[in-house]
Amino acid sequence: MGNPNLLPYETIVRATSGEPEAVDEVLRHYSKRIRMAALENGHIDSVC
């Protein structure tokens, strides 16, 4: 079977079509990576 750490393809398809529950699942799954990407020089980049 596939990699258990990956989101199911169906979840990604639902998220790209705008289904709120699927979008939340994607955000929860990647939350650590999103936080790390938001760091700049060890601080949260608040430019957004």
N, C-alpha and C positions, 0 to 999 in steps of 0.2 A: 504494500500500500504506500501512499505518499508520505511526505514529511508531516508529522503531527504538529510541528510548530508553524505551519503555514495556514492561512485562512482558507476555508473552502472556496473554490471557484464561484459557486453559487452565491456566496455571501458578497463577494466582490462585485458580481454582476448586479445583485440587488442594490448594493450601495451606490454604484454608478448610475442606477436608474432613479436614485433619490429616496429609497425606502429608509425612513428614519432609524428603525431598529438595526438595520444592516450597517448604516453609517456609524451608529454608536458602537457597534461591535468592532468595526474597523478601527475607530479611534481608540477604543479600549485596548485592542490588540497591539497597536503601534504607539501607545502613550509614552512609553519609556524612550523610544527612538525620537518621538516628536519633542519631548523635553530636552533630550541631548542635542538635537539640532537647533533648539532655541537658545542654547548656551553660547555666549560669546565671551571669550577670555574668562571663563569661570563664572560668569554672571548671566542671568536671564536677559536676553535681548528684548527690550520693551519698545522697540521701534514700531511694531505693528500698530 
